[in-house]
Amino acid sequence: MATYGFQIVSNGVYRSIEHRATVNLTKERLSIATFYSSDLDSELGPARSLVGPNKPPIFQRLPIEKYFKEFFSRKLNGKSYLDFMKIQSDEEAK
């Protein structure tokens, strides 16, 4: 779900970071890839317990399958996918 998932589910409480690596010219680097995925029939969006009248959602809710299709169809460009997932407020629309 990428690191964006935590920021989306927490409704912005936990901020995601951009992955960066510092390399050492004299030592080998070992990377271990791990994957976690939700059921493709589920949805990704802010946890319902974290949104309400005084704390509206700041990210949209999407089926996981659509989230992955959109995520993997984009070029790598920092956190641009988070911008796509954000719900535009009335102030931002002006």
N, C-alpha and C positions, 0 to 999 in steps of 0.2 A: 504494500500500500504506500510505499515510500514514506519518508519522514513527514510529508504533508498531512498524512492521515491523522496523526496525533493532534496537529494544530486544528484540523477541521472538526474532529470529534470533540475536542475540548472547547470548541467555539472560540478559539484564539487565546485561551488561557495559557497553554503550553505552546511556545513558539518553535517552529522548525528552524533548522540551520541549513546552510548550504554546505555540501560535502567538499572538503578541501583536504589535500594531502601534502605533507612536507616530506620530501625525499632526501635520502642521504646517499651521496655518491660513493661512499665506501662500504655500505652495508646493504644486504639483500632486503627487499621488502616482501612481506608475506601478507596477502589479502585473503580473507575468507568471506565468501558471499553467503548470506542467509536470506531466506525468503519466507514471508508470511503473507497469507492471502485469506480473505473472507470468502464465504460462499457467494458465487456469482449471482445468486437470486436475492441477495440482501442489498441493503442501501448503505451509502456512506453519507454522513452529514453530522451536524452537531448532536451530541447526546441530548435526548429530550429532557432529561433531568437538569440540564445546564441552560435551558432557554425558557423564557417566560415573558410576561408583560414588561418587566423591568430590565430584562436581558434578552433582547431579540437575537435571532440567529444572524451571524455575520457570514456564514457560508451556506450555499445551497445544498440540498439533499438530492443525491443521484443514485440510480442503481449502480452497484459495483461494476457490472459489465460495461456500462457507459463510461464510468470514471476511468477504467483501464483503457478503453478505446481512445478516449480523448487524451489521456496522459501520454500514451505511447505513440500517438500520431503527431505530437508536437516536437519541435526541435528543442534541444537543451538550451535553456535560456534563463539561468538563475531560478527564481521562484515564480516565473510567469504563470504557471498552472494554478498557483494559489490565487492569483489575481482573477483568473477565469472562474474559479469556484466561489469567489466573494459575491455576496449580494450587494448590489450598488445601493447606497442610501440616497435619500432625496437630496442631501447636501452634496454628495459626490456627483450626482446627475447634472447639477447646475453648471 
